Amino acid sequence: MRFIAASIQMKIRSFSRDENLKNALKMADKAAECKAKLIVYPEYFLTECPSKNKSLDELKKIAEPIPDGPTIKEFCKKAKEIEAYIVVGTILEIENDKIYNTSTLVNPKGEVIGKQRKTHPENHPSKHEVGLGITPSNDLHVFDTELGKIGILIDVDANVPEIPRVYALKGAEIICWPLNWSVRWAYLVPAIASTYAYVTQCYFIASNRAGLREEQIGPYPLYYMGPSVIANPEGEIIGYASGFYQCMALAEIDKELLKKIREYNKNTYPLWRRPKVFEDVIK
């Protein structure tokens, strides 16, 4: 089985959810024109990252229930229209008066398959999640789809190498990484994607943002230049989008190649996994 995946690198307006939503839906249409069957958006692609300038009450006003909120309903409608799976970046989710940073997977029938919440919220002034009371998740999910088994890694959850490894152990074949990293960290994105694709033997799809952040945080403006990349299970970057421009990375996902690589590694590296050696990791 082969299909096209699209990693959307979009500009994000800091103060206009509606403009961001229109833009995101247009990008889905463009990806569909390229025959994409899996589309991935960045972290906080509709409402900007929650900064130290915000309050918890402000976040609660823009947070939505999932799957019944307006954002997910829009993307369910779009997924059905273009007959594609969509990883709906991340949005602020509210449940039982708690706020989460959540990514949602929607299928081509316009149905929500499931959601993944960020497990390691951060506390930088430009993304002040812990300080604003965003709740970390303790759960990691792998979703079974017609395209394969999909795991979702959210932003700095990628700083914790155990998470993609857990996804691989749970059977993931594709790992999607919605992120929101400034130009300061842009050089790391392809390195992380390539490394995790190789060590997990998965396709790895990273979706980052582009452009200038309109909200001022500190004395200097924040710039974003992606990159957004797609790596195959051998760690090769096969799709790449970069620069300060809105664009997308496209690549073919080949399930037969994935199968061959895993079979080769199983025979060539029979001691690939020796849990006794790294018991200290789980202490």
N, C-alpha and C positions, 0 to 999 in steps of 0.2 A: 504493500500500500504506500502510495506517495501523495503528498498534498503540500500546498503552499502555506507557510506561516508568515504573518506580518507583525513586526514590532513597531508600534506607533511612537514616533518622536514628535511631540506636539508642543507648541507654545502655550503657556498657561497664563491667563489673566488673573491677577491677584484678587480682584474685587468684582468679578462678574462670572458667577456660576453659569448663568444662561448662555453667555457667549462661549464659554468653555464647552458646554454641552453641545451646542450647535456645531462647533468646530470638531469635536470628537466624533459626532455622528457623520459629518462629512468625510472625515478620515476613514471611517468604517466603509463608506461607499467607495472611496478610492481603493482601499484594500480589496474590496470585493471585485472591483474592475480588474484587479491583478490576479483574480481567482483564489484569493486567500480563504482558507477554511478554518484558520485559527488566528485570532487577532488579539494582541496584548497591548494594554495601555499603561502609562506610568502611575506611580504612587501619587495620591492627592491631585489628580489631573483635573478636577472640577472646582475645588474650593481653596487651593493653595495650602501649603503646609501650615499647621497651627503654630504660630510663633509666640514668643514671649509677650508680644503686644496684645495677645488675645486673653480671654478669660474662659473659665469652664462654662459659664452661663452662655457665652457667645457660641461656643462649640455645640452646646446642646440645642441651640436654635437652628443650626444648619445640619446637625446629624439626622440620619434617617433610619427607620427600621428596614431590615432586609429579611425577606424579599419584597415587602409591601410598600416601600418608599418610591417616590417618583423617579429617581435615577435608575434604579434597577428595572422598573417597568419600561422606561424608555429603551434600555438596552435589550430587554427581552423582545420588544417589538422590532428593534433593528436586527437582532440576530435572526429572527424568523424571516424578516424581509430579505436579507442577503444570504440566508442559509449557511451561517458560519457559527463556530464557537467563539465566544468573546470572553476574555479575562478582563473584567471591568476594573482595571487599575486598582486603586483603593479609594474608598470614601469613608467619611466618619459615620459609624453605625451607632445607634442608640438602642439599648435593650436593658430593661429593668433599671433604668436611670444610670446605667454605666455607658461610657463611650469607648468604642474600639476603632482601630484602624483596620479596615476590612476589605478584602478582595473577593469578588464574586465571579463564579464561572457559570455562564449561560450557554445553553445548547441551541442548535439550529431550529428547534421547535419553539423557541422562545421560553424555555423553562429554565429555572435556576437548578443547577445540579448540586451546588454547594457553595460554601464560603470558607475562606481562610483568614483568620485574624492575625495581626502582627504579634509575634511572641516576645520581641525585644524592643519596645518603644525606647526612643532616645530622649535626650534632654538638652540639645544644642539650642541656643537662642532662636535660631531660624526654624527649628522643628522641636518645639518645647513640649513634647508629648507627656513625659513623666510629670513635669511640673504642672501641667494642665489637667492631670488626672486621667489620662488615657490608660485603659486597663490592658495589661498583657494577657495573651492567650497561653494556655498550657497544652493546646492540642495541635497536632499536625495531621493534615488530611491528604490523601491521594484519591483523586476522582477518576472513576472508570468511564471512559468515553469511547465513541466509535473511532476516534483518532488515536487512542492509546490512553495509558494511565498518566494523569497530569497532577503534578504538585505545584504549589504556589509559594514562592519565597519572597517575602516583602522587605524591600529596602535593606536596612542594616541587619536584618536577620541573616543576610549573606555574610556578615562578619563572624558568624558562628558556624564553623565548618561541619559540626555535628548534624545540623538541620538538613542540608542536602543529602548527607549520607543516610540519615533516617528515611528520607523520601525514597532513596534508591532501595533500601532494605524493605520498604513497604511496596515495592514494585513499580515505582514511577519510571516512565519512559521519556517524559517531557517535563522539564522544570521551567516554569515561567517566573520571571523576576521583575515585577513592577518596582521601579526605584525613582528617587528624586534627588540626584546628586549634582552639586554644582561643579563648575569647571575645575575647582581645586582637586576633585577626586576623579575626574574623567578618565585619567590614564589607567585607573584600576579596573574599570568596567570590563573591557575585553579580556584582561588578565584573569579576573574572577570567573567570567563566563567560560573561558577556555579551560581553566583548571577544573572547575566543578563539572563541566561536561565530560571531561576525561576521567576524573576519579569516580564519578557516579555512573558512567557509561549511559548518559542520557543526552537528548537534545536539550539545549539550554537557551532560553529566549529572554533577553534583557531589554526592558523598555524604559528609557530615560527621557527627560524633558529637554527643551531647548529655549534659548532666548534670555531676556533680561527679566529678573523678578521685579515687579512694580512696587511691591511692599518693601520699604527700606528697613533693614535690620542692621543696626550698628552704623559705623561711619562710611562703609564702602558698599556699593551695590553688589548684588549677587548675580553672576552670569552662569548660564547653563548651555552646554554644547553637546548634549548626549554623552557619549555615544550610545546608540541602541544597536544591539548585536544579536546574532544567532550563531550558536556553535554546535557542531555535530559531536557524536560520542567519542570521536578521536581527539577532541579539543581544537579542531580546526574552525576558525571563524568563516562561516559560509554566507553570512548576511551582515551588512555594516551600514549604519547611517550615522553621520557625525556633522559637526558644525553648528552654528547658531541658528540653523534654519529648521523649519518644520518639514519633516519628511518621514520616511519609513524604511526599515530594513526588511527585505524579503528573502526567503530561502525555501528550498524544497526539503521537506522532512521525509526521509526514506525509511520506512519501518523494516524493510528487508535488510538494509545496511545495518541498522541497529541490531538486528538479530545476528547477523554475521559477526559483527564486532564483539558482541557479548559471548558468542560461541568460541571465537578465537581466544579471547581473554580467559575464558573458563579453562581452556585446554593449555594455554601458554603460561598462565599465572595461577596455578591451582591453589597457591597459598595466599591469594589476594586478600582474604579476610581471616584474621586470627584474633578473635576477641580477647583471648587471654593476654595478648601482648599489650593491649591498650585499656586494661581495666581501670587504670588511674583516671581516665577521662570521665567515667561515670561516678566517681567518688564525690 
